[in-house]
Amino acid sequence: MAVNTKNSIFKRWFRGILRNKKAIIGLTLIIVFIFISIIGPLFVQDPLEFLGTPLSPPSFDHFLGTNGQGQDVLSQTVSGARQTLLIGFTTGILVVFIGALIGGCSGYYGGKIDDALSLLINIFLVMPGLPLMVILASWLPPGPGTLIGVLVLTGWAWNARVIRSQMMTYRNRDFVSAAIVSGESNIRIIVVEIMPRMLSLLASSFIGASIYAIGAQVGLEFLGLGDVSNVTWGTNLYWASNDMALLTGSWWTFIPTGLSIALVSFALTLINFGIDEATNPRLISERYWRKEVPIESIEIGITPVIKTNE
């Protein structure tokens, strides 16, 4: 029964997502960027090779021009997507996993376990995230692993707090009591019975954490706190700043990267809105109401009632 319930939850969730226009647009954009990040570097020039005159405007030879080092901007934008998205999505997965593990255990078990884990969560919540990121990124050796570790360390607590609150609302439900009476272990109850019902929250947490990770990564690398020898969207902006692109009017060195970051964040936000609209009962009923009862047919002072065949 638990497996059937879990499968029905997944089917209903995915069916609602695939019927939502915002989610479809967002998913399409993300798939395009992921495809470009995987396949694109195979079809562009070496992003680190000096190919032309520095700060050359877009031309037939270089569609997006060259940067201050004479490197092709199109190649750097396409190649930079791979590591940027990899760090962003990896950080999102780790943040949600750690938040679900600590927040879920804290909310489900309660008592002394909840007190200890809540203290740990609160300690990380009161830490100033931005200064801590800057200090850790400047102190640790630069590299993708360092960025992921710093972003996970400073970002997991918010998700843990939200998941803990949601878990506390589920632990006293009838289906949890029935699972306990039937002899299921606590781990199975958390993973099989409760977590599937929190799928929309976990997905939204992953999207929010990924947006945060991509923005924070780009910001740290823009400040020179990453490995500037790697090609990422953040290092592209770092070198554009060093080349004084704004002062020289070399807009092509930073506009493609900035537009790519904005489009990825926009796509993830659309997916988040789509998940909310597809899984929020209040929004579902409101959408159904608008579809079944046109607003012009409602008279003031009359409460309409929808009759269904269910």
PEGIMO-V190106 format. One record per residue. N is the residue number from 0. RES is the residue in one letter. BURIAL is 1 if it has 16 or more other ideal C-beta (glycine too) atoms within 10 Angstrom, else 0. Layout:
BEGIN
n;res;burial
N;RES;BURIAL
N;RES;BURIAL
END
This chain:
BEGIN
n;res;burial
0;M;0
1;A;1
2;V;0
3;N;0
4;T;0
5;K;1
6;N;0
7;S;0
8;I;1
9;F;0
10;K;0
11;R;0
12;W;1
13;F;0
14;R;0
15;G;1
16;I;1
17;L;0
18;R;0
19;N;1
20;K;0
21;K;1
22;A;1
23;I;0
24;I;0
25;G;1
26;L;1
27;T;0
28;L;1
29;I;1
30;I;0
31;V;0
32;F;1
33;I;1
34;F;0
35;I;1
36;S;1
37;I;0
38;I;0
39;G;1
40;P;1
41;L;0
42;F;0
43;V;1
44;Q;1
45;D;0
46;P;1
47;L;0
48;E;0
49;F;0
50;L;1
51;G;1
52;T;0
53;P;0
54;L;1
55;S;1
56;P;0
57;P;0
58;S;0
59;F;0
60;D;0
61;H;1
62;F;0
63;L;1
64;G;1
65;T;1
66;N;1
67;G;1
68;Q;0
69;G;0
70;Q;1
71;D;1
72;V;1
73;L;1
74;S;1
75;Q;1
76;T;1
77;V;1
78;S;1
79;G;1
80;A;1
81;R;1
82;Q;1
83;T;1
84;L;1
85;L;0
86;I;1
87;G;1
88;F;1
89;T;1
90;T;1
91;G;1
92;I;0
93;L;1
94;V;1
95;V;1
96;F;0
97;I;1
98;G;1
99;A;1
100;L;0
101;I;1
102;G;1
103;G;1
104;C;1
105;S;1
106;G;1
107;Y;1
108;Y;0
109;G;0
110;G;0
111;K;0
112;I;0
113;D;1
114;D;0
115;A;0
116;L;1
117;S;1
118;L;0
119;L;0
120;I;1
121;N;0
122;I;0
123;F;1
124;L;0
125;V;0
126;M;0
127;P;0
128;G;1
129;L;0
130;P;0
131;L;0
132;M;1
133;V;1
134;I;0
135;L;1
136;A;1
137;S;0
138;W;0
139;L;0
140;P;0
141;P;1
142;G;0
143;P;1
144;G;0
145;T;1
146;L;1
147;I;1
148;G;1
149;V;1
150;L;1
151;V;1
152;L;1
153;T;1
154;G;1
155;W;1
156;A;1
157;W;1
158;N;1
159;A;1
160;R;1
161;V;1
162;I;1
163;R;1
164;S;0
165;Q;1
166;M;1
167;M;0
168;T;0
169;Y;1
170;R;1
171;N;0
172;R;0
173;D;0
174;F;0
175;V;1
176;S;0
177;A;0
178;A;1
179;I;0
180;V;0
181;S;0
182;G;0
183;E;0
184;S;0
185;N;0
186;I;0
187;R;0
188;I;1
189;I;1
190;V;0
191;V;1
192;E;1
193;I;1
194;M;1
195;P;1
196;R;1
197;M;1
198;L;1
199;S;1
200;L;1
201;L;1
202;A;1
203;S;1
204;S;1
205;F;1
206;I;1
207;G;1
208;A;1
209;S;1
210;I;1
211;Y;1
212;A;1
213;I;1
214;G;1
215;A;1
216;Q;1
217;V;1
218;G;1
219;L;1
220;E;1
221;F;1
222;L;1
223;G;0
224;L;1
225;G;1
226;D;1
227;V;0
228;S;0
229;N;1
230;V;1
231;T;1
232;W;1
233;G;1
234;T;1
235;N;1
236;L;1
237;Y;1
238;W;1
239;A;1
240;S;0
241;N;0
242;D;1
243;M;0
244;A;1
245;L;0
246;L;0
247;T;0
248;G;0
249;S;1
250;W;0
251;W;1
252;T;1
253;F;1
254;I;0
255;P;1
256;T;1
257;G;0
258;L;0
259;S;1
260;I;1
261;A;0
262;L;0
263;V;1
264;S;1
265;F;0
266;A;1
267;L;1
268;T;0
269;L;1
270;I;1
271;N;1
272;F;1
273;G;1
274;I;1
275;D;1
276;E;1
277;A;1
278;T;1
279;N;0
280;P;0
281;R;0
282;L;0
283;I;0
284;S;0
285;E;0
286;R;0
287;Y;0
288;W;0
289;R;0
290;K;0
291;E;0
292;V;0
293;P;0
294;I;0
295;E;0
296;S;0
297;I;0
298;E;0
299;I;0
300;G;0
301;I;0
302;T;0
303;P;0
304;V;0
305;I;0
306;K;0
307;T;0
308;N;0
309;E;0
END
